[in-house]
Amino acid sequence: MLQGARRTITNFPVAYLGRSRTRSIGFLSCCLIRRLQFPRLLLLGVTCHAVVCSLWRPGLAGSASLLHLHSNKSNPEQGYCEREVRLASSLDFWTLSSENLIAVLPIDPVKENYVRKVKNCVFSIAFPTPFKSRVHLVAVSKQVLEDILDLDLSVSETDDFIQLVSGEKIVPGSIPLAHRYGGHQFGIWADQLGDGRAHLIGIYMNRQGEKWELQLKGSGKTPYSRNGDGRAVLRSSVREFLCSEAMYYLRIPTSRAASLVVSDDAVWRDQFYNGNVVKERGAVVLRVAKSWFRIGSLEILAHYGELDLLRMLLDFIIQEHFPSIDVKEPNRYLDFFSTVVSETAQLIALWMSVGFAHGVCNTDNFSLLSITIDYGPFGFMEAYNPDFVPNTSDDERRYKIGNQANIGMFNLNKLLQALNPLLDPRQKQLAAQILEGYPILYDTRFRELFKAKLGLLGKSKGDDDLIAFLLHLMEKTEADFTMTFRQLSEITQSQLQELSIPQQFWALKMISKHKLFPAWVSQYLLRLKSNMNDSDSERRKRMTTVNPRYVLKNWMVESAVQKAERNDFSEVHLLQQVLRRPFQKHSAAETAGYSSPTPSWAKDLRVSCSS
């Protein structure tokens, strides 16, 4: 039950929840591709999580007292354990804690919540601002609640839960924090930025021993709000909720979304910065991630010469999130930088493999853990176009999809500049060499992923040409990126060989109109013959596991948003269901046209930074 009592921590009154406690990189780099001037696109990788088969004792992070654990003694050699888990059916004994952060990292000594320049700290204490009007639960992720937060889905139906995820109440033991960071925005140093409308409400340690940071987005002003109102609106919150979950099921490292609530509070927005200010409704997304630290977290400290704090934060991040690195090792910052360079190359290749453009690849939006964070004016490319820009605010097309790899290099260079004050001359030289290796890491991963998308096994010197040739045809015919590869996963070799493409393969049929399509098919079929011990059915089965049938194209989320603004959340829920299994055909998705050509009404859809 919620307690109505108010309690003071660090001089802040707060209501509590619960009973207790620069080198340019192209798409493909082979000389033939440069000679033919084919388009160059870059693509995908997957991370895996180790399963911790032991019961984690309650520590500094929050937890739930609800585990029953036994090992599977009959299969000890398999190295796994089975759990009988009873998920929490209420928030009564479910706790969060901020101690893991505030016990180590300095907190802003100013306790008042007003916009200001903050120095010599990593966090400011800031409490969410509750909505004044009724709050409605739009959607929850059952998987996040159960698999990450140890909560039974039924908890989401309680008033306690609504009050928690809307920022009205705070769990005992947690002190809400706003993170101080800076960043380069569109290539220009923007100085102090920070969590201007987000509150980290605590860390939860789950039954796997994993620590997850819970953050409300759209929950009110903080010292870092600048000229903003601290709110997010429904349309952008629907987009973030759906896309973060969609990316997870596409096997792309990402923050997750646990819930989405909307209020009747008025929030005023000029969506396209054209003077047309309209009233929208405020919304809050509960986001979870292993960490919200980003390149800008380090940049702000280096910029102001807070080097002791920079070293302290780096050591904390390494100890908490990079277990393979010895925090006492003199070269630990080199090892850290090398890991971030490698995993950033991997992440951007993953984005490209599904045609995802982040839209705002500023250093303050690039995670140090190399996960996708801060979904704003993103977009999944529909018609193949290396110049695709989802963000209408990006007048210079800096963050077009074909430039994301280059932006990764730019951002990593800014990270290196932040680390340089802590490196000796030899380490600086080695770090520069590590950064120079980024293009090779990226190109290598792209080739691997793109070959998998085409069902190619082994190696052939003509693989780069084959990939570039197809992209050239796709660009010239404006073929749908997602469905071209999906339909190549579904069509038989004999159908391709006949060059008579059935109407159901509409994206391939579009490409087949190009005069060079027969030549590409001939090369492709010849290359498939070199796949050792492979059959056509095995090829198609393999390809459908890496080429999604459904991605969250802007027209789909726009359709869901338009309904949501009329309090019809049915399409939000449908997209949730479909995007959980993006590689499997779904009858309701087919009826909704999610694997069909973009509808005519959506041809000129625009998305901006306004949210």
Backbone torsions as a table, in degrees:
resi	resn	phi	psi	omega
1	MET	NA	152.1	176.1
2	LEU	-80.4	137.6	175.1
3	GLN	-93.6	138.9	178.3
4	GLY	-84.0	-9.8	-177.8
5	ALA	-64.8	149.8	175.4
6	ARG	-113.8	143.6	-174.6
7	ARG	-132.1	153.5	-176.8
8	THR	-111.5	127.9	173.4
9	ILE	-129.1	132.8	-177.8
10	THR	44.9	45.5	174.8
11	ASN	68.6	17.6	179.2
12	PHE	-115.1	124.9	172.4
13	PRO	-76.7	137.2	179.7
14	VAL	-154.1	140.2	175.1
15	ALA	-81.8	142.1	-175.1
16	TYR	-113.7	155.7	-178.3
17	LEU	-111.6	130.8	174.3
18	GLY	105.1	179.5	-175.0
19	ARG	-100.1	-27.4	-169.5
20	SER	-129.6	173.0	174.5
21	ARG	6.8	NA	NA
22	THR	NA	92.1	-175.1
23	ARG	-107.4	137.0	-176.0
24	SER	-80.5	138.8	-177.9
25	ILE	-117.6	126.8	177.4
26	GLY	-93.6	-174.4	-177.9
27	PHE	-75.4	-50.5	174.9
28	LEU	-131.9	145.9	-168.4
29	SER	-111.9	5.6	-178.0
30	CYS	-72.2	154.1	-173.1
31	CYS	-65.8	-32.6	-178.7
32	LEU	-65.1	-39.3	179.4
33	ILE	-63.5	-41.4	178.5
34	ARG	-65.3	-37.1	-178.8
35	ARG	-66.8	-39.2	-178.8
36	LEU	-83.6	-11.0	-177.9
37	GLN	56.1	38.7	175.0
38	PHE	-73.3	156.7	175.2
39	PRO	-64.5	154.2	-177.6
40	ARG	-128.3	118.0	-178.2
41	LEU	-122.5	152.3	-175.5
42	LEU	-131.2	147.4	-156.4
43	LEU	-139.9	-163.0	-90.8
44	LEU	-131.9	147.1	174.4
45	GLY	-156.5	163.9	-172.3
46	VAL	-130.1	137.5	173.1
47	THR	-105.3	155.9	177.9
48	CYS	-126.0	157.3	-178.0
49	HIS	-113.3	129.7	175.6
50	ALA	-71.4	143.5	178.5
51	VAL	-93.1	125.4	179.5
52	VAL	-88.4	111.5	-174.9
53	CYS	-97.7	53.1	175.2
54	SER	-150.2	154.0	-179.6
55	LEU	-80.6	119.6	-179.2
56	TRP	-81.0	129.0	179.3
57	ARG	-76.3	145.1	177.7
58	PRO	-55.6	131.3	-179.7
59	GLY	-131.7	-135.4	-178.1
60	LEU	-74.7	-25.7	179.9
61	ALA	-84.7	161.8	177.0
62	GLY	-70.2	165.7	-178.0
63	SER	-159.9	-180.0	174.4
64	ALA	-128.6	135.3	-178.8
65	SER	-89.5	83.2	-172.8
66	LEU	-155.9	21.5	-174.8
67	LEU	-97.5	141.9	167.6
68	HIS	-129.3	124.0	-170.3
69	LEU	-132.6	136.5	169.4
70	HIS	-143.6	149.7	-178.8
71	SER	-88.4	157.5	177.9
72	ASN	-92.5	91.2	-172.9
73	LYS	-71.7	-18.8	-178.6
74	SER	-77.5	-13.9	-180.0
75	ASN	-131.8	53.7	-175.4
76	PRO	-65.6	-29.4	-176.8
77	GLU	-70.5	-14.8	-178.7
78	GLN	-81.8	-9.8	173.5
79	GLY	66.8	33.6	177.1
80	TYR	-138.5	167.2	179.4
81	CYS	-133.9	156.1	178.4
82	GLU	-107.1	146.7	178.7
83	ARG	-123.4	139.9	167.0
84	GLU	-102.8	107.5	-171.1
85	VAL	-112.6	131.2	171.3
86	ARG	-105.4	109.5	-179.0
87	LEU	-70.2	151.1	-179.8
88	ALA	-65.5	130.2	-179.8
89	SER	-97.7	-0.4	174.8
90	SER	-154.3	173.7	178.0
91	LEU	-95.0	9.3	-175.0
92	ASP	-58.2	-43.7	-176.6
93	PHE	-117.4	22.8	178.7
94	TRP	-100.8	123.7	-170.7
95	THR	-125.8	155.2	171.0
96	LEU	-122.4	159.5	176.2
97	SER	-146.5	145.2	174.5
98	SER	-104.6	-0.1	-171.8
99	GLU	-61.1	-32.8	-178.4
100	ASN	-58.1	-29.7	179.7
101	LEU	-91.8	-51.1	-171.3
102	ILE	-76.2	-16.5	176.9
103	ALA	-74.9	-19.5	-175.4
104	VAL	-113.1	-40.7	-171.3
105	LEU	-103.6	139.2	-176.7
106	PRO	-67.6	144.0	-179.1
107	ILE	-108.1	143.7	175.0
108	ASP	-52.3	122.9	-178.4
109	PRO	-70.6	-20.0	178.9
110	VAL	-79.0	123.6	-175.2
111	LYS	-95.3	-19.3	-179.4
112	GLU	-69.9	147.0	-176.3
113	ASN	-99.8	84.0	174.5
114	TYR	-138.5	155.5	-176.3
115	VAL	-68.6	130.5	-176.4
116	ARG	-163.0	167.3	171.3
117	LYS	-82.7	126.7	-175.8
118	VAL	-110.7	138.7	-178.3
119	LYS	-131.6	156.1	168.7
120	ASN	56.8	39.7	175.0
121	CYS	-157.3	170.5	178.0
122	VAL	-108.0	-32.1	-178.6
123	PHE	-132.6	154.6	166.4
124	SER	-116.4	142.7	173.4
125	ILE	-74.8	126.6	-179.5
126	ALA	-152.3	129.6	-178.6
127	PHE	-97.0	144.4	176.2
128	PRO	-59.9	153.9	175.3
129	THR	-102.3	113.5	-177.7
130	PRO	-63.8	151.6	172.4
131	PHE	-67.7	152.2	178.3
132	LYS	-87.5	-22.8	-175.4
133	SER	-106.0	-179.8	178.9
134	ARG	-60.7	141.0	179.2
135	VAL	-111.6	134.1	-178.5
136	HIS	-118.8	132.8	176.2
137	LEU	-77.8	118.2	-179.1
138	VAL	-86.7	-47.2	-175.4
139	ALA	-161.2	155.1	172.3
140	VAL	-135.4	156.2	172.3
141	SER	-98.7	109.8	179.2
142	LYS	-58.5	-38.6	-176.9
143	GLN	-67.4	-40.9	178.5
144	VAL	-66.8	-44.4	-180.0
145	LEU	-59.5	-47.9	-173.1
146	GLU	-83.4	-44.2	-172.7
147	ASP	-84.0	-26.6	-177.7
148	ILE	-107.9	-44.5	-172.7
149	LEU	-101.0	1.3	176.7
150	ASP	58.3	32.1	-179.2
151	LEU	-111.1	133.3	173.2
152	ASP	-68.1	146.2	-177.7
153	LEU	-56.4	-31.1	-178.3
154	SER	-61.4	-23.0	179.2
155	VAL	-61.3	-31.9	-177.2
156	SER	-65.9	-12.9	179.9
157	GLU	-90.0	-1.4	-175.9
158	THR	-92.3	156.4	175.6
159	ASP	-64.6	-36.0	178.1
160	ASP	-54.9	-46.1	-177.5
161	PHE	-64.5	-46.2	-179.5
162	ILE	-59.7	-41.8	-179.7
163	GLN	-67.8	-35.4	178.0
164	LEU	-66.2	-51.5	-171.3
165	VAL	-80.1	-8.2	175.1
166	SER	-99.8	-4.8	178.5
167	GLY	88.3	9.3	-178.8
168	GLU	-76.0	-35.5	-178.7
169	LYS	-129.2	154.5	-179.7
170	ILE	-118.5	139.3	178.8
171	VAL	-70.7	139.1	178.2
172	PRO	-56.3	141.3	177.6
173	GLY	92.4	-7.2	-178.5
174	SER	-112.7	140.7	174.6
175	ILE	-117.7	114.7	-176.3
176	PRO	-63.7	140.9	-175.4
177	LEU	-130.0	148.8	169.9
178	ALA	-117.1	132.9	-172.6
179	HIS	-89.8	134.5	176.3
180	ARG	-89.3	124.7	173.3
181	TYR	-153.7	166.3	176.0
182	GLY	-119.8	-156.2	176.3
183	GLY	161.5	161.8	171.5
184	HIS	-95.1	119.0	179.4
185	GLN	-111.0	120.9	-176.2
186	PHE	52.9	38.4	174.3
187	GLY	86.3	-2.5	-176.9
188	ILE	-115.1	136.9	177.5
189	TRP	-64.7	123.4	-175.7
190	ALA	-103.8	3.4	179.0
191	ASP	64.1	-145.6	-174.8
192	GLN	-67.2	130.3	174.9
193	LEU	-120.0	-92.4	174.4
194	GLY	88.3	175.3	179.3
195	ASP	-73.4	93.7	-176.6
196	GLY	-85.4	-13.9	178.0
197	ARG	-150.5	28.0	-179.5
198	ALA	-132.0	144.3	178.8
199	HIS	-129.3	123.5	173.4
200	LEU	-81.3	109.8	-172.1
201	ILE	-93.2	2.4	175.8
202	GLY	144.0	172.3	178.3
203	ILE	-114.2	136.1	178.2
204	TYR	-116.5	133.0	174.3
205	MET	-104.6	119.7	-174.0
206	ASN	-93.3	-173.9	-173.2
207	ARG	-70.1	-16.4	174.0
208	GLN	-87.1	0.5	-177.2
209	GLY	80.3	15.2	179.7
210	GLU	-91.2	136.9	175.9
211	LYS	-98.9	129.2	-178.7
212	TRP	-125.1	132.9	177.5
213	GLU	-91.4	126.7	-178.2
214	LEU	-100.4	129.4	-176.0
215	GLN	-134.0	131.2	172.9
216	LEU	-91.3	132.1	176.8
217	LYS	-114.5	125.6	-177.2
218	GLY	98.0	17.9	-169.4
219	SER	-98.2	14.6	173.1
220	GLY	118.2	175.4	-174.4
221	LYS	-71.0	154.4	174.5
222	THR	-138.6	176.6	175.2
223	PRO	-61.3	-11.5	-175.9
224	TYR	-107.4	16.2	-175.1
225	SER	-75.9	-12.7	-178.1
226	ARG	50.7	-120.8	-179.0
227	ASN	-96.0	9.0	-176.2
228	GLY	-85.8	170.0	179.9
229	ASP	-100.1	1.5	177.5
230	GLY	78.4	6.9	-176.2
231	ARG	-110.7	160.2	169.4
232	ALA	-122.0	154.1	-178.0
233	VAL	-103.6	168.0	-173.9
234	LEU	-60.7	-45.2	-174.2
235	ARG	-60.2	-45.2	-179.2
236	SER	-72.4	-31.1	-179.6
237	SER	-71.7	-37.2	173.3
238	VAL	-60.6	-43.8	-179.7
239	ARG	-60.9	-47.0	-178.9
240	GLU	-65.2	-45.4	-179.3
241	PHE	-57.6	-49.9	-176.6
242	LEU	-69.1	-41.5	-173.5
243	CYS	-73.1	-38.7	179.5
244	SER	-63.1	-37.8	177.0
245	GLU	-72.4	-38.3	178.1
246	ALA	-61.5	-42.4	-179.0
247	MET	-63.9	-38.1	178.5
248	TYR	-59.3	-44.9	-177.8
249	TYR	-77.4	-11.5	169.1
250	LEU	-86.2	3.1	177.7
251	ARG	69.1	37.7	178.5
252	ILE	-112.6	127.2	-179.2
253	PRO	-54.1	129.5	-172.5
254	THR	-159.6	157.3	164.3
255	SER	-68.0	162.1	179.4
256	ARG	-114.3	165.9	177.5
257	ALA	-123.6	122.9	-178.0
258	ALA	-90.4	-37.8	-175.1
259	SER	-156.4	162.5	176.0
260	LEU	-139.4	124.2	176.1
261	VAL	-122.8	151.7	177.6
262	VAL	-129.0	147.4	179.1
263	SER	-116.2	179.5	171.9
264	ASP	-100.5	6.6	177.0
265	ASP	-63.8	138.5	179.5
266	ALA	-80.4	130.1	174.0
267	VAL	-126.5	127.8	-174.6
268	TRP	-99.4	128.8	-177.4
269	ARG	-137.9	140.3	169.6
270	ASP	-101.7	88.8	-167.0
271	GLN	-57.8	-41.0	-176.8
272	PHE	-113.3	18.5	176.2
273	TYR	53.0	42.6	-179.6
274	ASN	-118.4	16.8	179.2
275	GLY	86.7	-0.3	-178.9
276	ASN	-95.5	84.3	-178.5
277	VAL	-84.9	127.8	-178.1
278	VAL	-129.9	158.8	178.5
279	LYS	-85.7	129.2	175.9
280	GLU	-127.3	175.5	-179.3
281	ARG	-101.5	139.8	178.4
282	GLY	-75.1	144.4	-179.5
283	ALA	-141.9	159.5	178.6
284	VAL	-134.2	134.1	172.8
285	VAL	-108.7	131.3	170.2
286	LEU	-88.5	111.6	-178.5
287	ARG	-105.0	147.4	176.5
288	VAL	-130.9	142.8	177.8
289	ALA	-156.2	159.7	175.8
290	LYS	-65.3	-31.8	177.6
291	SER	-162.3	148.7	175.8
292	TRP	-107.3	9.9	176.9
293	PHE	-67.9	142.2	-174.3
294	ARG	-138.5	172.9	-178.9
295	ILE	-54.6	-41.6	179.9
296	GLY	-61.9	-20.9	176.8
297	SER	-62.9	-34.4	179.5
298	LEU	-89.1	-35.1	-178.6
299	GLU	-58.3	-43.1	-175.6
300	ILE	-63.8	-36.0	-179.2
301	LEU	-72.4	-41.7	177.6
302	ALA	-66.2	-38.3	-176.9
303	HIS	-62.0	-38.2	-178.4
304	TYR	-97.2	11.6	175.4
305	GLY	68.0	23.1	179.3
306	GLU	-86.6	67.4	-168.4
307	LEU	-73.3	-34.4	176.4
308	ASP	-63.6	-41.2	178.6
309	LEU	-69.2	-36.9	176.8
310	LEU	-60.3	-45.4	179.3
311	ARG	-65.2	-41.0	179.5
312	MET	-62.1	-45.8	-179.3
313	LEU	-66.3	-41.9	178.8
314	LEU	-61.5	-44.8	179.6
315	ASP	-63.4	-38.2	177.5
316	PHE	-63.8	-46.1	-179.5
317	ILE	-62.4	-42.7	-180.0
318	ILE	-64.2	-46.0	-177.8
319	GLN	-64.8	-38.0	-176.7
320	GLU	-80.8	-36.1	-166.3
321	HIS	-124.7	-4.1	178.8
322	PHE	-128.8	71.1	-172.7
323	PRO	-63.3	-19.8	-179.8
324	SER	-78.6	-8.0	-178.5
325	ILE	-104.6	129.6	178.0
326	ASP	-79.4	117.4	-176.3
327	VAL	-67.7	-13.1	177.6
328	LYS	-94.9	-4.3	-178.4
329	GLU	-73.5	130.5	-179.2
330	PRO	-59.2	-28.8	-179.2
331	ASN	-97.3	22.8	-174.4
332	ARG	-63.2	-33.5	-179.1
333	TYR	-72.1	-30.9	173.0
334	LEU	-65.4	-45.5	179.3
335	ASP	-62.2	-41.7	177.4
336	PHE	-60.2	-49.3	-178.2
337	PHE	-62.3	-41.7	179.0
338	SER	-60.0	-41.7	179.5
339	THR	-65.3	-44.3	-179.4
340	VAL	-64.9	-40.3	177.8
341	VAL	-60.0	-48.8	-178.1
342	SER	-63.3	-45.3	-175.4
343	GLU	-76.2	-25.8	173.8
344	THR	-69.0	-41.5	175.6
345	ALA	-59.4	-41.9	178.5
346	GLN	-62.9	-45.2	-177.2
347	LEU	-63.3	-46.2	-177.7
348	ILE	-67.8	-35.5	174.6
349	ALA	-60.8	-38.6	176.6
350	LEU	-62.9	-46.2	176.7
351	TRP	-53.2	-47.6	-174.9
352	MET	-66.9	-29.9	-178.0
353	SER	-65.4	-24.0	177.9
354	VAL	-112.5	10.8	178.0
355	GLY	70.2	33.4	-177.2
356	PHE	-94.2	127.0	173.9
357	ALA	-111.6	121.0	-177.0
358	HIS	-65.3	-40.6	176.1
359	GLY	97.7	-34.6	-179.9
360	VAL	-139.6	74.8	-175.2
361	CYS	-84.3	50.3	175.3
362	ASN	-74.5	161.1	-179.1
363	THR	-65.7	-24.6	177.9
364	ASP	-77.4	-6.1	177.1
365	ASN	-110.0	8.8	179.9
366	PHE	-107.0	113.6	-176.2
367	SER	-69.9	141.4	174.0
368	LEU	-72.5	-17.6	175.2
369	LEU	-93.2	4.4	177.7
370	SER	57.1	49.0	170.3
371	ILE	-116.2	157.9	179.0
372	THR	-78.5	124.8	179.6
373	ILE	-133.5	165.3	171.2
374	ASP	59.2	67.7	178.7
375	TYR	-76.2	116.6	177.8
376	GLY	-123.3	-113.4	-179.7
377	PRO	-83.0	55.6	178.0
378	PHE	-75.0	171.8	173.4
379	GLY	-165.8	141.0	170.2
380	PHE	-91.5	126.3	-178.3
381	MET	-60.0	132.0	176.9
382	GLU	-97.0	-89.1	173.1
383	ALA	-66.0	132.9	-175.5
384	TYR	-63.6	123.2	-178.1
385	ASN	-158.8	109.7	179.9
386	PRO	-60.6	-16.5	179.2
387	ASP	-95.2	12.0	-179.1
388	PHE	-59.5	126.0	177.3
389	VAL	-125.3	114.3	-179.1
390	PRO	-78.4	-21.3	-171.2
391	ASN	-99.2	110.5	179.7
392	THR	-67.8	-14.6	176.5
393	SER	-77.2	-12.6	-177.7
394	ASP	-89.0	76.0	-174.9
395	ASP	-61.9	-34.1	-177.0
396	GLU	-88.9	2.4	178.3
397	ARG	58.3	33.2	-178.7
398	ARG	-61.4	-39.2	-173.5
399	TYR	-104.1	31.5	174.1
400	LYS	-60.9	155.2	-171.7
401	ILE	-59.5	-35.3	-179.2
402	GLY	-73.7	-5.2	-178.6
403	ASN	-110.6	2.7	-174.7
404	GLN	-63.6	-36.0	179.0
405	ALA	-65.7	-40.2	177.1
406	ASN	-64.3	-39.6	178.7
407	ILE	-65.1	-35.5	174.6
408	GLY	-57.7	-42.4	177.8
409	MET	-63.8	-43.8	178.9
410	PHE	-59.7	-47.4	-177.7
411	ASN	-66.0	-38.8	177.5
412	LEU	-66.3	-32.5	175.6
413	ASN	-65.3	-37.4	176.4
414	LYS	-68.2	-34.9	174.2
415	LEU	-62.4	-43.5	179.5
416	LEU	-62.5	-39.8	178.0
417	GLN	-61.7	-35.9	177.6
418	ALA	-69.7	-32.6	-179.1
419	LEU	-80.4	-25.6	-171.9
420	ASN	-52.5	-39.1	179.5
421	PRO	-61.3	-17.1	-179.2
422	LEU	-99.9	0.5	-176.0
423	LEU	-107.8	144.8	173.7
424	ASP	-82.8	170.7	-175.5
425	PRO	-55.0	-41.0	-179.9
426	ARG	-66.5	-41.8	179.8
427	GLN	-65.7	-36.0	177.3
428	LYS	-62.3	-41.1	179.4
429	GLN	-64.8	-43.5	178.7
430	LEU	-65.8	-39.2	179.2
431	ALA	-64.0	-39.0	177.7
432	ALA	-62.5	-37.8	178.1
433	GLN	-67.6	-37.0	177.0
434	ILE	-61.4	-44.6	-179.9
435	LEU	-64.2	-36.7	178.7
436	GLU	-63.3	-22.2	179.4
437	GLY	-82.4	-7.3	-177.9
438	TYR	-57.1	-46.6	-178.9
439	PRO	-58.3	-37.4	-179.9
440	ILE	-68.4	-42.3	177.6
441	LEU	-58.5	-44.2	-177.3
442	TYR	-68.0	-49.0	-179.4
443	ASP	-61.2	-40.0	-179.6
444	THR	-63.6	-44.2	-179.3
445	ARG	-67.8	-37.7	177.4
446	PHE	-59.1	-47.9	-178.6
447	ARG	-59.1	-43.9	-179.8
448	GLU	-58.7	-45.4	-175.1
449	LEU	-73.0	-40.9	-178.5
450	PHE	-68.9	-36.3	175.2
451	LYS	-62.2	-39.9	177.6
452	ALA	-63.4	-37.5	179.1
453	LYS	-64.1	-28.2	177.9
454	LEU	-94.6	0.3	177.3
455	GLY	76.0	22.7	-176.7
456	LEU	-88.1	133.8	176.7
457	LEU	-110.5	151.5	178.7
458	GLY	70.0	-163.6	-177.3
459	LYS	-124.6	146.0	174.4
460	SER	-147.3	139.3	-177.2
461	LYS	-66.1	-14.7	-179.9
462	GLY	-95.8	5.9	-175.3
463	ASP	-64.3	-41.2	179.7
464	ASP	-62.8	-39.3	178.6
465	ASP	-63.8	-41.6	-178.9
466	LEU	-62.9	-42.9	178.9
467	ILE	-64.0	-49.1	-177.2
468	ALA	-64.2	-36.4	179.2
469	PHE	-61.2	-45.8	179.8
470	LEU	-63.8	-43.7	179.5
471	LEU	-62.1	-36.0	176.4
472	HIS	-60.5	-46.9	179.2
473	LEU	-64.8	-39.8	179.7
474	MET	-63.4	-42.3	-179.5
475	GLU	-66.2	-43.7	-177.4
476	LYS	-67.0	-31.5	-178.0
477	THR	-99.4	-1.3	-177.9
478	GLU	55.2	43.9	-179.2
479	ALA	-73.3	149.7	178.0
480	ASP	-67.2	126.1	-175.0
481	PHE	-63.5	-53.8	-176.1
482	THR	-61.9	-48.3	-172.6
483	MET	-76.6	-23.7	174.5
484	THR	-60.9	-49.1	-178.4
485	PHE	-72.8	-34.6	177.8
486	ARG	-65.8	-42.8	-178.5
487	GLN	-70.9	-29.4	171.3
488	LEU	-65.6	-24.7	177.9
489	SER	-77.8	-19.7	-173.4
490	GLU	-107.4	-27.3	-177.7
491	ILE	-76.7	147.6	179.7
492	THR	-84.9	160.0	177.4
493	GLN	-63.7	-36.5	-179.6
494	SER	-66.3	-37.2	176.8
495	GLN	-65.4	-39.9	177.1
496	LEU	-64.6	-43.4	-176.6
497	GLN	-62.6	-34.3	179.8
498	GLU	-73.8	-14.6	179.2
499	LEU	59.1	20.7	175.9
500	SER	-113.7	90.8	-171.5
501	ILE	-79.7	120.4	177.4
502	PRO	-58.9	151.9	-175.5
503	GLN	-61.5	-27.5	-179.0
504	GLN	-63.6	-23.2	177.6
505	PHE	-95.8	64.0	-169.3
506	TRP	-64.9	-32.5	179.1
507	ALA	-69.7	-42.5	176.8
508	LEU	-67.1	-35.9	178.9
509	LYS	-62.3	-35.8	177.2
510	MET	-64.3	-44.6	179.8
511	ILE	-67.1	-33.5	-176.4
512	SER	-62.9	-14.9	178.5
513	LYS	-74.8	-15.8	179.0
514	HIS	-75.7	140.4	-174.8
515	LYS	-65.6	-21.5	-179.3
516	LEU	-92.5	-0.1	-178.7
517	PHE	-59.5	-44.7	178.3
518	PRO	-57.4	-37.0	-179.9
519	ALA	-66.5	-40.8	178.9
520	TRP	-66.2	-43.8	179.5
521	VAL	-57.8	-42.5	179.8
522	SER	-60.7	-45.4	179.4
523	GLN	-65.4	-40.3	-178.7
524	TYR	-64.8	-47.5	-179.3
525	LEU	-64.9	-36.5	177.1
526	LEU	-64.2	-41.0	179.3
527	ARG	-67.0	-37.2	179.4
528	LEU	-63.6	-28.7	178.8
529	LYS	-65.0	-22.5	-179.4
530	SER	-83.7	-5.8	174.8
531	ASN	-66.4	117.3	-176.7
532	MET	-73.8	135.0	175.2
533	ASN	52.0	45.2	-177.5
534	ASP	-124.6	148.1	175.3
535	SER	-121.0	166.3	-179.2
536	ASP	-65.3	-38.7	179.6
537	SER	-66.7	-38.0	177.7
538	GLU	-66.7	-39.8	177.0
539	ARG	-58.6	-48.8	-177.8
540	ARG	-64.9	-40.7	178.4
541	LYS	-62.2	-42.6	-179.2
542	ARG	-65.7	-43.2	-177.1
543	MET	-68.6	-32.7	-180.0
544	THR	-71.8	-11.8	176.7
545	THR	-86.7	-10.5	179.6
546	VAL	-120.2	-14.1	179.3
547	ASN	-110.0	103.7	-176.4
548	PRO	-66.2	150.3	173.2
549	ARG	-88.4	-25.3	-176.9
550	TYR	-131.3	129.5	167.4
551	VAL	-129.6	164.7	-174.2
552	LEU	-84.1	77.6	178.3
553	LYS	-68.8	153.0	-173.9
554	ASN	-60.1	-31.8	-179.0
555	TRP	-69.7	-30.4	178.4
556	MET	-69.0	-48.2	-178.9
557	VAL	-69.3	-31.4	177.0
558	GLU	-65.0	-39.9	176.7
559	SER	-61.7	-42.3	179.3
560	ALA	-66.7	-38.7	-179.9
561	VAL	-65.4	-44.4	-179.8
562	GLN	-59.0	-39.6	177.2
563	LYS	-70.6	-40.8	-178.6
564	ALA	-61.7	-35.3	179.3
565	GLU	-68.5	-13.4	172.9
566	ARG	-102.7	16.5	-179.6
567	ASN	66.0	25.2	173.2
568	ASP	-108.6	103.9	-175.1
569	PHE	-100.7	16.3	-175.6
570	SER	-62.5	-39.4	-177.7
571	GLU	-77.3	-27.7	171.6
572	VAL	-58.7	-44.8	-179.2
573	HIS	-69.7	-36.8	177.7
574	LEU	-63.5	-46.4	179.3
575	LEU	-63.2	-38.9	174.6
576	GLN	-53.5	-48.8	-176.5
577	GLN	-65.9	-45.0	-177.3
578	VAL	-67.2	-44.9	-173.8
579	LEU	-74.4	-9.9	172.1
580	ARG	-71.7	-22.6	179.3
581	ARG	-132.7	67.2	-172.2
582	PRO	-68.7	-15.6	-177.7
583	PHE	-96.0	-3.6	-177.1
584	GLN	-110.4	139.2	178.4
585	LYS	-68.2	136.8	-173.6
586	HIS	-130.3	122.1	-173.5
587	SER	-60.5	-42.3	-179.9
588	ALA	-66.3	-34.5	178.0
589	ALA	-67.7	-38.5	178.3
590	GLU	-65.5	-41.5	178.2
591	THR	-62.4	-37.3	179.5
592	ALA	-75.9	-8.6	178.2
593	GLY	82.7	21.0	-176.2
594	TYR	-69.5	-16.0	175.1
595	SER	-112.4	17.8	-179.6
596	SER	-102.3	169.6	176.9
597	PRO	-59.0	152.1	177.9
598	THR	-56.3	128.4	-179.7
599	PRO	-64.2	152.2	-175.1
600	SER	-60.4	-33.5	-177.8
601	TRP	-65.9	-18.2	-173.9
602	ALA	-101.7	5.6	-174.6
603	LYS	-61.4	-33.5	-174.6
604	ASP	-111.0	27.3	178.5
605	LEU	-61.8	141.5	179.5
606	ARG	-128.6	146.2	176.8
607	VAL	-130.9	140.4	-178.8
608	SER	-127.7	179.5	177.2
609	CYS	-72.5	-15.9	-176.1
610	SER	-68.2	122.7	177.8
611	SER	-151.9	NA	NA
